[in-house]
């Protein structure tokens, strides 16, 4: 079986970098979508990143509250 393509075997730099090519279907370079993710994969990745950010902020807040309660030393008169 012979396969004939009307594009260069090189990958289109614009399409690879931005996902867009001004030449569209007339571009002589390959528009490879092999490494792009589906919408649900992008959404899952976004949710995982946001969850990690929330967890990190919560951990940081808890650490701060723990330090401030330890530094308080139980002295509520503040030197009076």
PDB file of N, CA, C and O in Angstrom:
ATOM      1  N   UNK A   1       0.844  -1.183   0.000  1.00  0.00           N
ATOM      2  CA  UNK A   1       0.000   0.000   0.000  1.00  0.00           C
ATOM      3  C   UNK A   1       0.884   1.239   0.000  1.00  0.00           C
ATOM      4  O   UNK A   1       1.809   1.359   0.803  1.00  0.00           O
ATOM      5  N   UNK A   2       0.592   2.137  -0.894  1.00  0.00           N
ATOM      6  CA  UNK A   2       1.340   3.384  -1.005  1.00  0.00           C
ATOM      7  C   UNK A   2       0.493   4.505  -0.443  1.00  0.00           C
ATOM      8  O   UNK A   2      -0.688   4.636  -0.766  1.00  0.00           O
ATOM      9  N   UNK A   3       1.110   5.308   0.400  1.00  0.00           N
ATOM     10  CA  UNK A   3       0.408   6.438   0.991  1.00  0.00           C
ATOM     11  C   UNK A   3       1.027   7.722   0.451  1.00  0.00           C
ATOM     12  O   UNK A   3       2.244   7.903   0.492  1.00  0.00           O
ATOM     13  N   UNK A   4       0.192   8.593  -0.045  1.00  0.00           N
ATOM     14  CA  UNK A   4       0.674   9.849  -0.605  1.00  0.00           C
ATOM     15  C   UNK A   4       0.041  11.004   0.162  1.00  0.00           C
ATOM     16  O   UNK A   4      -1.177  11.051   0.338  1.00  0.00           O
ATOM     17  N   UNK A   5       0.868  11.922   0.610  1.00  0.00           N
ATOM     18  CA  UNK A   5       0.367  13.076   1.354  1.00  0.00           C
ATOM     19  C   UNK A   5       0.779  14.339   0.634  1.00  0.00           C
ATOM     20  O   UNK A   5       1.830  14.380  -0.006  1.00  0.00           O
ATOM     21  N   UNK A   6      -0.028  15.356   0.731  1.00  0.00           N
ATOM     22  CA  UNK A   6       0.286  16.612   0.064  1.00  0.00           C
ATOM     23  C   UNK A   6       0.855  17.647   1.033  1.00  0.00           C
ATOM     24  O   UNK A   6       0.744  18.848   0.785  1.00  0.00           O
ATOM     25  N   UNK A   7       1.457  17.202   2.125  1.00  0.00           N
ATOM     26  CA  UNK A   7       2.077  18.136   3.058  1.00  0.00           C
ATOM     27  C   UNK A   7       3.497  17.689   3.357  1.00  0.00           C
ATOM     28  O   UNK A   7       3.856  16.531   3.144  1.00  0.00           O
ATOM     29  N   UNK A   8       4.294  18.613   3.848  1.00  0.00           N
ATOM     30  CA  UNK A   8       5.656  18.293   4.263  1.00  0.00           C
ATOM     31  C   UNK A   8       5.574  17.394   5.501  1.00  0.00           C
ATOM     32  O   UNK A   8       4.610  17.492   6.260  1.00  0.00           O
ATOM     33  N   UNK A   9       6.545  16.535   5.718  1.00  0.00           N
ATOM     34  CA  UNK A   9       6.508  15.691   6.922  1.00  0.00           C
ATOM     35  C   UNK A   9       6.836  16.478   8.193  1.00  0.00           C
ATOM     36  O   UNK A   9       6.749  15.945   9.299  1.00  0.00           O
ATOM     37  N   UNK A  10       7.210  17.742   8.029  1.00  0.00           N
ATOM     38  CA  UNK A  10       7.519  18.568   9.207  1.00  0.00           C
ATOM     39  C   UNK A  10       6.218  19.040   9.863  1.00  0.00           C
ATOM     40  O   UNK A  10       5.185  19.194   9.211  1.00  0.00           O
ATOM     41  N   UNK A  11       6.306  19.259  11.149  1.00  0.00           N
ATOM     42  CA  UNK A  11       5.139  19.729  11.902  1.00  0.00           C
ATOM     43  C   UNK A  11       5.065  21.254  11.811  1.00  0.00           C
ATOM     44  O   UNK A  11       6.089  21.932  11.896  1.00  0.00           O
ATOM     45  N   UNK A  12       3.869  21.787  11.641  1.00  0.00           N
ATOM     46  CA  UNK A  12       3.648  23.229  11.564  1.00  0.00           C
ATOM     47  C   UNK A  12       3.981  23.854  12.919  1.00  0.00           C
ATOM     48  O   UNK A  12       3.390  23.504  13.940  1.00  0.00           O
ATOM     49  N   UNK A  13       4.932  24.779  12.909  1.00  0.00           N
ATOM     50  CA  UNK A  13       5.384  25.412  14.161  1.00  0.00           C
ATOM     51  C   UNK A  13       4.268  26.233  14.812  1.00  0.00           C
ATOM     52  O   UNK A  13       4.078  26.160  16.026  1.00  0.00           O
ATOM     53  N   UNK A  14       3.538  27.004  14.029  1.00  0.00           N
ATOM     54  CA  UNK A  14       2.444  27.808  14.583  1.00  0.00           C
ATOM     55  C   UNK A  14       1.390  26.924  15.238  1.00  0.00           C
ATOM     56  O   UNK A  14       0.940  27.195  16.352  1.00  0.00           O
ATOM     57  N   UNK A  15       1.002  25.863  14.534  1.00  0.00           N
ATOM     58  CA  UNK A  15      -0.030  24.977  15.059  1.00  0.00           C
ATOM     59  C   UNK A  15       0.441  24.264  16.318  1.00  0.00           C
ATOM     60  O   UNK A  15      -0.326  24.086  17.264  1.00  0.00           O
ATOM     61  N   UNK A  16       1.715  23.854  16.324  1.00  0.00           N
ATOM     62  CA  UNK A  16       2.260  23.160  17.497  1.00  0.00           C
ATOM     63  C   UNK A  16       2.321  24.095  18.704  1.00  0.00           C
ATOM     64  O   UNK A  16       1.996  23.689  19.820  1.00  0.00           O
ATOM     65  N   UNK A  17       2.736  25.345  18.485  1.00  0.00           N
ATOM     66  CA  UNK A  17       2.899  26.294  19.592  1.00  0.00           C
ATOM     67  C   UNK A  17       1.573  26.857  20.095  1.00  0.00           C
ATOM     68  O   UNK A  17       1.378  27.011  21.301  1.00  0.00           O
ATOM     69  N   UNK A  18       0.654  27.167  19.163  1.00  0.00           N
ATOM     70  CA  UNK A  18      -0.561  27.882  19.557  1.00  0.00           C
ATOM     71  C   UNK A  18      -1.849  27.113  19.339  1.00  0.00           C
ATOM     72  O   UNK A  18      -2.894  27.489  19.871  1.00  0.00           O
ATOM     73  N   UNK A  19      -1.789  26.029  18.555  1.00  0.00           N
ATOM     74  CA  UNK A  19      -3.018  25.301  18.230  1.00  0.00           C
ATOM     75  C   UNK A  19      -3.788  25.960  17.106  1.00  0.00           C
ATOM     76  O   UNK A  19      -4.919  25.571  16.814  1.00  0.00           O
ATOM     77  N   UNK A  20      -3.180  26.967  16.465  1.00  0.00           N
ATOM     78  CA  UNK A  20      -3.831  27.680  15.372  1.00  0.00           C
ATOM     79  C   UNK A  20      -2.826  27.912  14.250  1.00  0.00           C
ATOM     80  O   UNK A  20      -1.648  28.166  14.499  1.00  0.00           O
ATOM     81  N   UNK A  21      -3.303  27.822  13.022  1.00  0.00           N
ATOM     82  CA  UNK A  21      -2.468  28.122  11.860  1.00  0.00           C
ATOM     83  C   UNK A  21      -3.310  28.947  10.897  1.00  0.00           C
ATOM     84  O   UNK A  21      -4.422  28.551  10.544  1.00  0.00           O
ATOM     85  N   UNK A  22      -2.794  30.069  10.479  1.00  0.00           N
ATOM     86  CA  UNK A  22      -3.512  30.951   9.572  1.00  0.00           C
ATOM     87  C   UNK A  22      -3.771  30.336   8.204  1.00  0.00           C
ATOM     88  O   UNK A  22      -4.679  30.760   7.489  1.00  0.00           O
ATOM     89  N   UNK A  23      -2.972  29.336   7.839  1.00  0.00           N
ATOM     90  CA  UNK A  23      -3.166  28.697   6.542  1.00  0.00           C
ATOM     91  C   UNK A  23      -4.278  27.651   6.565  1.00  0.00           C
ATOM     92  O   UNK A  23      -4.795  27.260   5.518  1.00  0.00           O
ATOM     93  N   UNK A  24      -4.636  27.206   7.752  1.00  0.00           N
ATOM     94  CA  UNK A  24      -5.715  26.217   7.870  1.00  0.00           C
ATOM     95  C   UNK A  24      -5.415  24.946   7.107  1.00  0.00           C
ATOM     96  O   UNK A  24      -4.307  24.415   7.185  1.00  0.00           O
ATOM     97  N   UNK A  25      -6.402  24.454   6.366  1.00  0.00           N
ATOM     98  CA  UNK A  25      -6.250  23.199   5.628  1.00  0.00           C
ATOM     99  C   UNK A  25      -5.287  23.313   4.452  1.00  0.00           C
ATOM    100  O   UNK A  25      -4.852  22.290   3.924  1.00  0.00           O
ATOM    101  N   UNK A  26      -4.945  24.512   4.031  1.00  0.00           N
ATOM    102  CA  UNK A  26      -4.024  24.682   2.900  1.00  0.00           C
ATOM    103  C   UNK A  26      -2.562  24.691   3.334  1.00  0.00           C
ATOM    104  O   UNK A  26      -1.674  24.780   2.486  1.00  0.00           O
ATOM    105  N   UNK A  27      -2.295  24.600   4.626  1.00  0.00           N
ATOM    106  CA  UNK A  27      -0.919  24.589   5.133  1.00  0.00           C
ATOM    107  C   UNK A  27      -0.198  23.351   4.608  1.00  0.00           C
ATOM    108  O   UNK A  27      -0.766  22.259   4.565  1.00  0.00           O
ATOM    109  N   UNK A  28       1.058  23.536   4.210  1.00  0.00           N
ATOM    110  CA  UNK A  28       1.816  22.408   3.662  1.00  0.00           C
ATOM    111  C   UNK A  28       2.477  21.580   4.763  1.00  0.00           C
ATOM    112  O   UNK A  28       3.067  20.536   4.485  1.00  0.00           O
ATOM    113  N   UNK A  29       2.383  22.036   5.990  1.00  0.00           N
ATOM    114  CA  UNK A  29       2.985  21.306   7.113  1.00  0.00           C
ATOM    115  C   UNK A  29       1.914  20.537   7.879  1.00  0.00           C
ATOM    116  O   UNK A  29       0.722  20.836   7.796  1.00  0.00           O
ATOM    117  N   UNK A  30       2.374  19.545   8.623  1.00  0.00           N
ATOM    118  CA  UNK A  30       1.482  18.659   9.365  1.00  0.00           C
ATOM    119  C   UNK A  30       0.926  19.354  10.602  1.00  0.00           C
ATOM    120  O   UNK A  30       1.671  19.960  11.372  1.00  0.00           O
ATOM    121  N   UNK A  31      -0.374  19.262  10.782  1.00  0.00           N
ATOM    122  CA  UNK A  31      -1.029  19.744  11.999  1.00  0.00           C
ATOM    123  C   UNK A  31      -1.282  18.541  12.888  1.00  0.00           C
ATOM    124  O   UNK A  31      -2.337  17.910  12.812  1.00  0.00           O
ATOM    125  N   UNK A  32      -0.312  18.230  13.730  1.00  0.00           N
ATOM    126  CA  UNK A  32      -0.371  17.034  14.569  1.00  0.00           C
ATOM    127  C   UNK A  32      -1.156  17.316  15.840  1.00  0.00           C
ATOM    128  O   UNK A  32      -0.805  18.201  16.620  1.00  0.00           O
ATOM    129  N   UNK A  33      -2.209  16.561  16.035  1.00  0.00           N
ATOM    130  CA  UNK A  33      -3.021  16.713  17.235  1.00  0.00           C
ATOM    131  C   UNK A  33      -2.804  15.544  18.186  1.00  0.00           C
ATOM    132  O   UNK A  33      -3.589  15.342  19.113  1.00  0.00           O
ATOM    133  N   UNK A  34      -1.758  14.784  17.966  1.00  0.00           N
ATOM    134  CA  UNK A  34      -1.498  13.599  18.769  1.00  0.00           C
ATOM    135  C   UNK A  34      -1.215  13.893  20.231  1.00  0.00           C
ATOM    136  O   UNK A  34      -1.532  13.079  21.098  1.00  0.00           O
ATOM    137  N   UNK A  35      -0.624  15.046  20.515  1.00  0.00           N
ATOM    138  CA  UNK A  35      -0.267  15.346  21.903  1.00  0.00           C
ATOM    139  C   UNK A  35      -1.253  16.298  22.574  1.00  0.00           C
ATOM    140  O   UNK A  35      -1.018  16.735  23.701  1.00  0.00           O
ATOM    141  N   UNK A  36      -2.339  16.621  21.904  1.00  0.00           N
ATOM    142  CA  UNK A  36      -3.329  17.498  22.532  1.00  0.00           C
ATOM    143  C   UNK A  36      -4.286  16.676  23.366  1.00  0.00           C
ATOM    144  O   UNK A  36      -4.521  15.502  23.080  1.00  0.00           O
ATOM    145  N   UNK A  37      -4.829  17.284  24.383  1.00  0.00           N
ATOM    146  CA  UNK A  37      -5.743  16.588  25.279  1.00  0.00           C
ATOM    147  C   UNK A  37      -7.185  16.922  24.925  1.00  0.00           C
ATOM    148  O   UNK A  37      -7.484  17.980  24.371  1.00  0.00           O
ATOM    149  N   UNK A  38      -8.054  16.004  25.256  1.00  0.00           N
ATOM    150  CA  UNK A  38      -9.489  16.227  25.072  1.00  0.00           C
ATOM    151  C   UNK A  38      -9.981  17.202  26.130  1.00  0.00           C
ATOM    152  O   UNK A  38      -9.297  17.459  27.120  1.00  0.00           O
ATOM    153  N   UNK A  39     -11.175  17.742  25.911  1.00  0.00           N
ATOM    154  CA  UNK A  39     -11.740  18.702  26.849  1.00  0.00           C
ATOM    155  C   UNK A  39     -11.841  18.160  28.263  1.00  0.00           C
ATOM    156  O   UNK A  39     -11.515  18.853  29.226  1.00  0.00           O
ATOM    157  N   UNK A  40     -12.298  16.908  28.387  1.00  0.00           N
ATOM    158  CA  UNK A  40     -12.447  16.338  29.727  1.00  0.00           C
ATOM    159  C   UNK A  40     -11.092  16.162  30.407  1.00  0.00           C
ATOM    160  O   UNK A  40     -10.999  16.264  31.630  1.00  0.00           O
ATOM    161  N   UNK A  41     -10.032  15.895  29.623  1.00  0.00           N
ATOM    162  CA  UNK A  41      -8.703  15.752  30.207  1.00  0.00           C
ATOM    163  C   UNK A  41      -8.181  17.096  30.705  1.00  0.00           C
ATOM    164  O   UNK A  41      -7.581  17.182  31.776  1.00  0.00           O
ATOM    165  N   UNK A  42      -8.417  18.150  29.912  1.00  0.00           N
ATOM    166  CA  UNK A  42      -8.011  19.494  30.330  1.00  0.00           C
ATOM    167  C   UNK A  42      -8.764  19.906  31.597  1.00  0.00           C
ATOM    168  O   UNK A  42      -8.189  20.497  32.511  1.00  0.00           O
ATOM    169  N   UNK A  43     -10.056  19.586  31.634  1.00  0.00           N
ATOM    170  CA  UNK A  43     -10.871  19.928  32.797  1.00  0.00           C
ATOM    171  C   UNK A  43     -10.385  19.185  34.041  1.00  0.00           C
ATOM    172  O   UNK A  43     -10.304  19.759  35.127  1.00  0.00           O
ATOM    173  N   UNK A  44     -10.067  17.911  33.867  1.00  0.00           N
ATOM    174  CA  UNK A  44      -9.572  17.112  34.986  1.00  0.00           C
ATOM    175  C   UNK A  44      -8.244  17.664  35.498  1.00  0.00           C
ATOM    176  O   UNK A  44      -8.023  17.762  36.705  1.00  0.00           O
ATOM    177  N   UNK A  45      -7.361  18.023  34.560  1.00  0.00           N
ATOM    178  CA  UNK A  45      -6.071  18.594  34.932  1.00  0.00           C
ATOM    179  C   UNK A  45      -6.264  19.915  35.686  1.00  0.00           C
ATOM    180  O   UNK A  45      -5.574  20.169  36.674  1.00  0.00           O
ATOM    181  N   UNK A  46      -7.195  20.750  35.226  1.00  0.00           N
ATOM    182  CA  UNK A  46      -7.494  22.023  35.866  1.00  0.00           C
ATOM    183  C   UNK A  46      -8.007  21.802  37.291  1.00  0.00           C
ATOM    184  O   UNK A  46      -7.562  22.467  38.227  1.00  0.00           O
ATOM    185  N   UNK A  47      -8.944  20.866  37.446  1.00  0.00           N
ATOM    186  CA  UNK A  47      -9.504  20.575  38.766  1.00  0.00           C
ATOM    187  C   UNK A  47      -8.431  20.076  39.728  1.00  0.00           C
ATOM    188  O   UNK A  47      -8.409  20.466  40.895  1.00  0.00           O
ATOM    189  N   UNK A  48      -7.545  19.218  39.239  1.00  0.00           N
ATOM    190  CA  UNK A  48      -6.468  18.707  40.092  1.00  0.00           C
ATOM    191  C   UNK A  48      -5.542  19.835  40.537  1.00  0.00           C
ATOM    192  O   UNK A  48      -5.123  19.878  41.694  1.00  0.00           O
ATOM    193  N   UNK A  49      -5.222  20.748  39.621  1.00  0.00           N
ATOM    194  CA  UNK A  49      -4.358  21.881  39.949  1.00  0.00           C
ATOM    195  C   UNK A  49      -5.025  22.787  40.982  1.00  0.00           C
ATOM    196  O   UNK A  49      -4.385  23.219  41.940  1.00  0.00           O
ATOM    197  N   UNK A  50      -6.327  23.074  40.782  1.00  0.00           N
ATOM    198  CA  UNK A  50      -7.050  23.936  41.726  1.00  0.00           C
ATOM    199  C   UNK A  50      -7.159  23.281  43.101  1.00  0.00           C
ATOM    200  O   UNK A  50      -7.033  23.958  44.122  1.00  0.00           O
ATOM    201  N   UNK A  51      -7.391  21.975  43.134  1.00  0.00           N
ATOM    202  CA  UNK A  51      -7.487  21.256  44.415  1.00  0.00           C
ATOM    203  C   UNK A  51      -6.158  21.332  45.160  1.00  0.00           C
ATOM    204  O   UNK A  51      -6.130  21.535  46.374  1.00  0.00           O
ATOM    205  N   UNK A  52      -5.056  21.169  44.425  1.00  0.00           N
ATOM    206  CA  UNK A  52      -3.735  21.255  45.048  1.00  0.00           C
ATOM    207  C   UNK A  52      -3.505  22.661  45.605  1.00  0.00           C
ATOM    208  O   UNK A  52      -2.974  22.813  46.705  1.00  0.00           O
ATOM    209  N   UNK A  53      -3.904  23.690  44.846  1.00  0.00           N
ATOM    210  CA  UNK A  53      -3.747  25.068  45.331  1.00  0.00           C
ATOM    211  C   UNK A  53      -4.567  25.294  46.602  1.00  0.00           C
ATOM    212  O   UNK A  53      -4.085  25.910  47.553  1.00  0.00           O
ATOM    213  N   UNK A  54      -5.815  24.791  46.619  1.00  0.00           N
ATOM    214  CA  UNK A  54      -6.657  24.943  47.813  1.00  0.00           C
ATOM    215  C   UNK A  54      -6.044  24.220  49.006  1.00  0.00           C
ATOM    216  O   UNK A  54      -6.014  24.756  50.114  1.00  0.00           O
ATOM    217  N   UNK A  55      -5.556  22.999  48.776  1.00  0.00           N
ATOM    218  CA  UNK A  55      -4.930  22.226  49.855  1.00  0.00           C
ATOM    219  C   UNK A  55      -3.702  22.934  50.390  1.00  0.00           C
ATOM    220  O   UNK A  55      -3.486  22.982  51.601  1.00  0.00           O
ATOM    221  N   UNK A  56      -2.884  23.494  49.481  1.00  0.00           N
ATOM    222  CA  UNK A  56      -1.687  24.211  49.906  1.00  0.00           C
ATOM    223  C   UNK A  56      -2.040  25.443  50.741  1.00  0.00           C
ATOM    224  O   UNK A  56      -1.406  25.708  51.762  1.00  0.00           O
ATOM    225  N   UNK A  57      -3.061  26.198  50.300  1.00  0.00           N
ATOM    226  CA  UNK A  57      -3.483  27.389  51.052  1.00  0.00           C
ATOM    227  C   UNK A  57      -4.028  27.012  52.425  1.00  0.00           C
ATOM    228  O   UNK A  57      -3.758  27.689  53.417  1.00  0.00           O
ATOM    229  N   UNK A  58      -4.793  25.932  52.472  1.00  0.00           N
ATOM    230  CA  UNK A  58      -5.361  25.492  53.746  1.00  0.00           C
ATOM    231  C   UNK A  58      -4.254  25.055  54.704  1.00  0.00           C
ATOM    232  O   UNK A  58      -4.292  25.363  55.895  1.00  0.00           O
ATOM    233  N   UNK A  59      -3.268  24.332  54.167  1.00  0.00           N
ATOM    234  CA  UNK A  59      -2.134  23.900  54.990  1.00  0.00           C
ATOM    235  C   UNK A  59      -1.362  25.111  55.519  1.00  0.00           C
ATOM    236  O   UNK A  59      -0.965  25.149  56.684  1.00  0.00           O
ATOM    237  N   UNK A  60      -1.158  26.096  54.643  1.00  0.00           N
ATOM    238  CA  UNK A  60      -0.432  27.309  55.041  1.00  0.00           C
ATOM    239  C   UNK A  60      -1.203  28.073  56.122  1.00  0.00           C
ATOM    240  O   UNK A  60      -0.607  28.557  57.085  1.00  0.00           O
ATOM    241  N   UNK A  61      -2.520  28.182  55.966  1.00  0.00           N
ATOM    242  CA  UNK A  61      -3.359  28.862  56.952  1.00  0.00           C
ATOM    243  C   UNK A  61      -3.304  28.136  58.292  1.00  0.00           C
ATOM    244  O   UNK A  61      -3.160  28.769  59.338  1.00  0.00           O
ATOM    245  N   UNK A  62      -3.418  26.823  58.263  1.00  0.00           N
ATOM    246  CA  UNK A  62      -3.362  26.045  59.503  1.00  0.00           C
ATOM    247  C   UNK A  62      -2.019  26.211  60.197  1.00  0.00           C
ATOM    248  O   UNK A  62      -1.961  26.316  61.422  1.00  0.00           O
ATOM    249  N   UNK A  63      -0.937  26.235  59.419  1.00  0.00           N
ATOM    250  CA  UNK A  63       0.399  26.425  59.988  1.00  0.00           C
ATOM    251  C   UNK A  63       0.502  27.809  60.635  1.00  0.00           C
ATOM    252  O   UNK A  63       1.058  27.955  61.724  1.00  0.00           O
ATOM    253  N   UNK A  64      -0.036  28.813  59.958  1.00  0.00           N
ATOM    254  CA  UNK A  64      -0.009  30.176  60.496  1.00  0.00           C
ATOM    255  C   UNK A  64      -0.800  30.264  61.800  1.00  0.00           C
ATOM    256  O   UNK A  64      -0.336  30.843  62.782  1.00  0.00           O
ATOM    257  N   UNK A  65      -1.999  29.685  61.796  1.00  0.00           N
ATOM    258  CA  UNK A  65      -2.833  29.722  63.002  1.00  0.00           C
ATOM    259  C   UNK A  65      -2.173  28.975  64.151  1.00  0.00           C
ATOM    260  O   UNK A  65      -2.253  29.400  65.304  1.00  0.00           O
ATOM    261  N   UNK A  66      -1.527  27.873  63.839  1.00  0.00           N
ATOM    262  CA  UNK A  66      -0.835  27.092  64.854  1.00  0.00           C
ATOM    263  C   UNK A  66       0.318  27.903  65.450  1.00  0.00           C
ATOM    264  O   UNK A  66       0.505  27.919  66.667  1.00  0.00           O
ATOM    265  N   UNK A  67       1.088  28.576  64.591  1.00  0.00           N
ATOM    266  CA  UNK A  67       2.215  29.389  65.063  1.00  0.00           C
ATOM    267  C   UNK A  67       1.728  30.566  65.901  1.00  0.00           C
ATOM    268  O   UNK A  67       2.319  30.879  66.935  1.00  0.00           O
ATOM    269  N   UNK A  68       0.658  31.219  65.463  1.00  0.00           N
ATOM    270  CA  UNK A  68       0.177  32.382  66.208  1.00  0.00           C
ATOM    271  C   UNK A  68      -0.389  31.969  67.567  1.00  0.00           C
ATOM    272  O   UNK A  68      -0.265  32.726  68.530  1.00  0.00           O
ATOM    273  N   UNK A  69      -0.998  30.807  67.669  1.00  0.00           N
ATOM    274  CA  UNK A  69      -1.522  30.366  68.970  1.00  0.00           C
ATOM    275  C   UNK A  69      -0.384  29.946  69.888  1.00  0.00           C
ATOM    276  O   UNK A  69      -0.484  30.099  71.105  1.00  0.00           O
ATOM    277  N   UNK A  70       0.706  29.414  69.317  1.00  0.00           N
ATOM    278  CA  UNK A  70       1.876  29.040  70.124  1.00  0.00           C
ATOM    279  C   UNK A  70       2.635  30.277  70.593  1.00  0.00           C
ATOM    280  O   UNK A  70       3.172  30.284  71.701  1.00  0.00           O
ATOM    281  N   UNK A  71       2.687  31.311  69.780  1.00  0.00           N
ATOM    282  CA  UNK A  71       3.407  32.540  70.134  1.00  0.00           C
ATOM    283  C   UNK A  71       2.632  33.374  71.143  1.00  0.00           C
ATOM    284  O   UNK A  71       3.212  34.213  71.831  1.00  0.00           O
ATOM    285  N   UNK A  72       1.343  33.153  71.236  1.00  0.00           N
ATOM    286  CA  UNK A  72       0.500  33.918  72.142  1.00  0.00           C
ATOM    287  C   UNK A  72       0.914  33.632  73.585  1.00  0.00           C
ATOM    288  O   UNK A  72       0.921  34.541  74.416  1.00  0.00           O
ATOM    289  N   UNK A  73       1.255  32.390  73.889  1.00  0.00           N
ATOM    290  CA  UNK A  73       1.759  32.032  75.207  1.00  0.00           C
ATOM    291  C   UNK A  73       0.710  32.136  76.306  1.00  0.00           C
ATOM    292  O   UNK A  73       1.067  32.018  77.478  1.00  0.00           O
ATOM    293  N   UNK A  74      -0.537  32.344  75.999  1.00  0.00           N
ATOM    294  CA  UNK A  74      -1.570  32.391  76.993  1.00  0.00           C
ATOM    295  C   UNK A  74      -1.654  33.711  77.717  1.00  0.00           C
ATOM    296  O   UNK A  74      -2.505  33.862  78.593  1.00  0.00           O
ATOM    297  N   UNK A  75      -0.821  34.662  77.400  1.00  0.00           N
ATOM    298  CA  UNK A  75      -0.824  35.969  78.049  1.00  0.00           C
ATOM    299  C   UNK A  75      -1.840  36.867  77.367  1.00  0.00           C
ATOM    300  O   UNK A  75      -1.570  37.422  76.302  1.00  0.00           O
ATOM    301  N   UNK A  76      -3.004  37.012  77.976  1.00  0.00           N
ATOM    302  CA  UNK A  76      -4.064  37.815  77.365  1.00  0.00           C
ATOM    303  C   UNK A  76      -4.019  39.260  77.819  1.00  0.00           C
ATOM    304  O   UNK A  76      -4.726  40.099  77.261  1.00  0.00           O
ATOM    305  N   UNK A  77      -3.179  39.585  78.849  1.00  0.00           N
ATOM    306  CA  UNK A  77      -3.095  40.967  79.333  1.00  0.00           C
ATOM    307  C   UNK A  77      -2.159  41.805  78.491  1.00  0.00           C
ATOM    308  O   UNK A  77      -2.212  43.033  78.558  1.00  0.00           O
ATOM    309  N   UNK A  78      -1.319  41.192  77.714  1.00  0.00           N
ATOM    310  CA  UNK A  78      -0.371  41.893  76.836  1.00  0.00           C
ATOM    311  C   UNK A  78       0.489  42.898  77.612  1.00  0.00           C
ATOM    312  O   UNK A  78       0.633  44.050  77.204  1.00  0.00           O
ATOM    313  N   UNK A  79       1.061  42.440  78.742  1.00  0.00           N
ATOM    314  CA  UNK A  79       1.996  43.265  79.479  1.00  0.00           C
ATOM    315  C   UNK A  79       1.363  44.236  80.439  1.00  0.00           C
ATOM    316  O   UNK A  79       2.075  45.082  80.980  1.00  0.00           O
ATOM    317  N   UNK A  80       0.090  44.172  80.683  1.00  0.00           N
ATOM    318  CA  UNK A  80      -0.548  45.122  81.619  1.00  0.00           C
ATOM    319  C   UNK A  80      -0.494  44.606  83.032  1.00  0.00           C
ATOM    320  O   UNK A  80      -0.979  45.267  83.950  1.00  0.00           O
TER     321      UNK A  80
END
